[in-house]
Amino acid sequence: MNDPSVPGPPAVDPLIALRPWEAPEVTSWGRLPMNAVGRRSGVLPLDGDWRFQLLSAPDAPVGGAWTTAQVPGAWTLQGTSDLPQYTNVAMPFAEFPPHSPAANPTGVYEREVDVPADWAGRRIVLQVGAAESVLLVHVDGRPAGISKDSHLAAEFDLTALVRPGARATVRLTVVKWSDASHLEDQDQWWHGGITRSVLLYATDPLHLADVTVRAAYSGELRVDCLVRDAGGALPEGWYLTGDLDGQPLAQDAEFDRANTEDERVSDFLGEARLLAGVADVRTWNAETPELYDLTVRLHRRDGTVADSSRHRIGFRDVEVVGRDLLVNGERVFIRGVNRHDFHPLTGRTVSYDDMRADLVLLKRFGFNAVRTAHYPNDPALYDLADELGLYVVDEADIESHDHAHEIADDPRYLNAFVDRVSRMVLRDKNHPSVIVWSLGNESDYGANHDAAAGWLRRHDPTRPLQYEGAAKLGWADPDVASDIACPMYASLEDCLAHALSGKQTKPLIQCEYSHAMGNSNGTLADHWAAIEATPGLQGGFIWEFWDHGILQRVSDGRPAGRGGAGLYDNGVAAPGYRWAYGGDFGESIHDGAFIADGVVFPDRTPKPAMYEHREISAPLRIECFRHEGIVLGNHQHFRGLDWLAGEWRLDLADGTTLTAPAVLPPLCPGETAAVPLPFEVPRDGGEAWLTLRVTVAEDQPWAPRGTEVCVPQVRLRGPAVAEAAPVKGRIEVDGEGLLLHPLLTAAPTLSLWRAPTDNDELGGMARRWRSWGLDTLVRKAVSVSEDSGRVTVEAEYAGTTGVVRHRQVLTPVEGGVRVEEEAELPEAFDDVARVGTVFETVAGLDLLDWFGQGPWESYPDRSAGAPVGHHSVPVEELFTPYLRPQESGGRHGVRRFALSAPDATGLAVALDEPRQISVTRYRAEDLASAGHHDELVPRPGCVVHIDAAHRGLGTASCGPDTSPSYRVAPGVHRWSWTLRAL
């Protein structure tokens, strides 16, 4: 705008002259203090298309043609030449702190803004929700300010730079790399851009500068307000009022109107306090997240309202007492997950609906806590956590992984540490869901952390703080800046030893555990059985919620962008697209598929591990079966069972299934009660399993009526031992002793190999298996003998370092053949993937029916969430599409199964005891040789594995391997199965 009353732009841009991308001491310039004033009215949204240029460096001249960019959104996902890059530890450039590379993508965003005429005389503020990593703000060419910290909003007072009723040009320059990048070295994609909303708002010059709410479990409410006047000294006669759910609050004593005068600013601060005591208060916790509406009003002397602030607050207490973290005086289990702001099309730009869907899904699968790894999340997430009921560990935007030791004590970064922690606290302190503050992640431990912790403890003594980098120096050390022992990926044995040592002084809640990369989360049930049985152990946060796959067009290797919506379903990308991970955008420095480590796929489809978690966190459980009935237990902390409904199901081995409604007893938290058996169980007939399907009785904010909550189960009767008698007949084998059968295209042979999981690869097991030659076993030294129709085949399977002796006895039985097998593994093969049989079927067998655990995928150390019953699933749906193809689709504890065609023909297999099986369209070598699913070609028939023993999954990609009890030992393994035609 060309208004002669407004000075023109300076000859030398002071923001560029400051070169803030090279100055760690500069955390901001012209940026307003962070606050928790809450929602305001009169907002002018500035989201949408902005003019855009991508420069090669921050001091490169702006020129040439403008394109458009969507705000909010990362330019790395909007068709620019700067593409996403994934690293975990290593920085994506070689420069050491505080330096950044000369080739430094810089986005220039520009648009015109029509400032409302009725804002005349008001204070006008620009808010930029988030920008990565340095933001420079200009209005009509004049500098307004600088901000660093990629995941918190920056506000700038534009009152002197704009004119109400006129048009102004706002330019936002975003520099991708800076000294601050070394503090944002998090396990995620690197992007650039403005990733949260931009807006203008206006206030009266006399305005609320901050609001601090302290709402205690007792019902005591204290609201502390800071008041500022942009014109200078505060006017006489101003006052505050407030109401809680429409009821007025009392006002405390005198105001301190001018307790602070700072020569660097032109205004003064005033303080005031509102008090209330709420009788019969409804308290907040994650199970019953009761909220109250609080409104605070700032009045001028004549009683008119100058400013107001609205909040939804919860009354609750949090404290650490001894080695317990208490919420409202109760020791609560923390069933948590780590969560990034993420979307497969828009990166870190997430909508309110996206965030709500995230938290709703977590609630439905038994999670009650979120750690905002590794930065403050979008502000709406905290509102949703308050409403839906989730505990939050709020984490500062500090991770200096690649240079952690140097930066932790570097005084040049002192301001940045304190700034990032304090701004997070100032923004989020009024949320009841936030129960713990975190100083950051994987940044070693130094004086900068202690400085930030000192500020935090003084400003907010109502919550504990944690920091893994401090706690790892000593889980019981009282002198480090962590009130919680919060290790990552500690072994269960170490946790138990600490809790039983007598030396524990703090709650032990792992900030990360059970790394969910690929087919993973083994021993989760074992872990939680120990937590629930051991005082001092209180839970942890699974790493992590998302697989961070970005939808990518296979044709050109570029992100699909916002137009990719609808090109994925049930975890699978549409033809022509795939889920990209590290290295897929041409990066030379990257960490591959380590970004695909979540309990949900990039489209939020739950992985099978989610059902495991849902069952081990069940609010209602079957404790045991006694002759007089079933003992039920309420495993909640605060809530009864009135919000739940149930249905009994009885599954008998003969295929019979019975159902009946369940009447749930009125149990308080922690109570148990016996209920009568709902069915008369037949005296014979093999196994009998009783399942209680628990659902939501009435609509909840996170689940409609009828939503399944858990399916606890108990076995009422064991299996009946029966074996088909031999009959006269002839077994057909070829010259190598391989079974010939009209429904098989590949005969049953020995299998010791699986397509390595991510845990197998990164944990080193796959390397050992390949060194033994398990992926290329050679069948040799075959001898075949026949006696009375029974065929015995003995063979050797030679690896590169050992020989496995295998014996197979084929016996004709009514309608088929019984296969008895024995494999003797040498001592050198001390931990193999599996011992079992593999064969392939003819095409057309597209449906699997089985009696065993299901219906979702399960493995020996991840099977608690798969109840025994009769299940039926199309073969194409058995396979789990982990982003990097690997062993998947297994079903544990299977007693029998059938593969059938639409005309009901096919084959049936009965097993000698519950076994691990898998049925997919892929051989292990197909999966092991593919990097993405678009490289896989399904086989026409089924590849069937029957395992006598199958190695557990563990979490060794980052964390403990599976326990020894789930490993496959050398020696003799025996199993048998019977094959019949349907």
Steps between C-alpha positions, in 0.01 A plus 500: 500500500622851423392698804728805554429480872665156514878494464635300208714189533850546642795516265654197668265229621590458869363145507737389227783700658447304822549175306298315768549163333861517619446643851389261775486789746217649293182308575268783400473869421175690515310187600239537774521289817320167492179483701202282586230762460285253309251535219425852374231638274553727201754285317589557133626167352782529247518135393478414132711574192794738543742623236816294537862484393758245605845658524835326525604695811346749744698795362432414135300769320128453447421515133359318204163335476286432804318172546241422766530298817234381736517636856518309723712239327859391446652609169677163492161342423378763253689428182821695568850380426566465874371157600453332840798336665500253788775461755489360850828603665730650237437857394419533129801727449862486611534837676554498876294710741412779471570508128264419215575419136543769237245321284207588720149481351306811594131547432354846448124521558310817417140618488287807542286542810202732528508619859142545629403862540330434833840406645587868523643581841560135579816301545561281191695175530630255239522137607700245299416156640830331407783549251807284437749609613556880500221748431559860387193727484464815289199723443515728196874439490554606861636249754263373766698224666680167510411168660662163541347178639325309223209368705366794699310805383666838460304824551596849386338836580425662164306797636763751389548331161146476364204734465144379568286527187805478272687220325840380618748257346619235741817310417605192697849374423579152626861380514526120507843447662641693794675465832156399629496198270761342728235516777236339279692186401200278560416158362275629222487644151672833444264749339490873436212739507216645704335195651225645721240769445569871457256763625453858612307599807428822681467592867433809700821679601403398854521123470563172677866414458484159669265279698614226737239256627557272796202274562563251781341164567352651817292744293715803576541726198755777455523708186802731476488762226759734357364819348683730259419826331665557166484875550716512810401512864191308598189717541333548833191305593535189285387174655438132426194279522457136419250220503519124514219321321307824532565550872697816598847474654622701797774760454807505722613812689699774327653507155870560449476738206861585433730243647723488199651774289744407228680765299494276195120504478250781515233343715438381852367180646225463755405189692164386631360179644158335498412233758226244541419186691286249312284274714446143383754560229506269199867409469698439183688182418557302184204270568247770591633824348261746663544857375364838609461814288701789641466855370722788615409860414715810527294814565573866452414745774149551357427127513524435128695190399843573351606137454381152585640149501321166492641172625385144561661391824521186706544459875776252574827456691824341383788413729784259548494332839789265557514276198142564389358752256157591636205657322240617749671290763481179294795308359410474131653278235635698206397316185662742261614552145738751344338716234627737233282746314481313168292448188607294194404781259572818697784402732481687832192696398208327665137599524278499805315201357829316447604555860162399634513180296847427641388533861169322447689205357741498794213502749331212321813291525559552871758780502464766766811712444692681227855631500531783249816371341710703469349847507178671604226374271233703327303695765173328407641167612503615863139619482409156366702321767319704764163411350554132414714411801868438432797576724766703318873518550569832329848505350710802410635540148855399594690213347865538407559132432798526265681759714337443836810507719632828359171689509380398849763722664551754221414845643416623152194272513399585858238752395354258248456224761327727748299669228363176356411347836347817640292577192357147501402536866355846452284377214375169645490550877120526524430159349399237757617230260863615537623312805878500436740740331793364300820695438547338160650185357841343433706813567743364757484692831661825595474843657255617235251235614543597864438864415178415319394270783561776753272741316234231459494397867462862608226581252296181539553302821174310443640242259803270497754523223696228327798469271644170388847644445520592868330187630736268315784621722330321786140390524501574873725808497322781691728771364413484130228698325244224474232413752429176313735220399413502131747281310452393143508137388616365835469124523222357711762323709674829581171667590402218731843491661481874571149479646602210724839642600377708792683800352222639282404859584287608201223357283638297210304589186686435176485797262547254214463124488372227268630640171222447244711475184350257251372172642586569862383568857585151620481426877267795559268284710792367704616852562161611628450191713819600681400868526164421653654258748798713609477813719723773358435412137228721358497466122649678206458635149519274196710633216299614309150576366567549128679334215624823338462382142444780251277415206726502194431470131705207369523652151708803598595437863336818626252546785138461400415826677156603617345350187587152622198469726309181427805323359542270800286269706554251783870583512556436128588763238310491170665362183757746373570629851695376800591602853838672478758478775859620539695496173196497275537869412860467386659593833864399538479528880202313642393227742281289276186336635576595860230765451241218468479414868143562606206300630290639214566524128538844336125512435425427867401136437578308822774241483440165672707616798220744584271208585770361726513829686122526518474165676782547750352837601143368526290681763303181575672162518430136571720428797444125510253212453375318805244227520247741648550748216713770343686762703492846341723792599477876447849618401421870476625765742196726537200356321235235553364264235172679430634637170563147369282222363588138432413189305616148575619270222581130533718344230516122487755303303230333291409835345210585729473862613249617761430857613310656792470851648724576798392682814806681634532529878522849660873500571699796630857544374719212615210280611424145384184289506394152396220457247335171402589320180263619228490160328484136591816364342467154336694227676700407192587636158848639543604853579254757631581873517289766672537857374348818639456755224502836678353803323407860572153508657423864423663748264836628620682805356747257343274205415137447403286243675598147399870574443707199605725574797660162572436125472632325814497123475547187710531132408234286664617162372812364338538318169393141438780286364399330177703384205381363168566128463710381207317344207614296207621713217798627312693821550630653180849648515744596227854376464623744765243381754283813458129456554286514186152634559248646253441811715869581549733663250802480732543207736546536877864566585694619803516874568733673747488849347262793503514824307688704759297745701646841572585367846680204342701726269595776743537264794758291312308172486448508123874544447567188705231301318644595163849411619367155588336471157147460636363702208662266246477154659579216260301175531724199438589147611141390460394145583146370445353181643149355503340256746133396482405817314690728736779700334802616698719769348829596661700794371767747594461875461843653468579858584840665469602405854282208605269217403142443617374143495136477403269201516153493349257209540198500267208280603170456312195584709132529416473766230862610511848463639656545841843663497725439801820700502820523699787745456828491688679834508874507571628692800632770267143590408427632846232756409321453168191674364274195484490124475215372291348408169433707191291402198309674221148443375321520169334826404143576593514429873412846621340457843664387824285362781668396824447414863760673710611849585385786285362656299797736472866415467672354808835348594633304798602813694212716374184294532312630806275711280387216273224293662451132420195437285374415153629752248459554128704750294573530126860408423578849361407652836722271707819677393602811696654763269785628719668783308813295433383150397587238760365198686134566568155346506573234763230354723596349832342209684319353198344155553367442149440698182344468158571673169204505267381617159161666442351158420609374847770273362849522637716353773485465875785460746474368856797565731629282781493797742454877473760624251615816328385515138501752219318508167596771249568548129874549553802285559749616760749583225239716325460712811869509590602631158244784481542850640138608444170332435473627144795268424311189613317271258247271673522133415185335364482240775559513875833470678426310822727472804436264793752557776597270781679800647510862394728765642339790684506850357652707781588865432871473422492765225530738796468332834499155656479185295236242576555305821683164491176308548384615154820403317544184296769276646711231333425132552208284390164652402198282425160585353227336297203602291234341287407617150162424348305615198174677578 
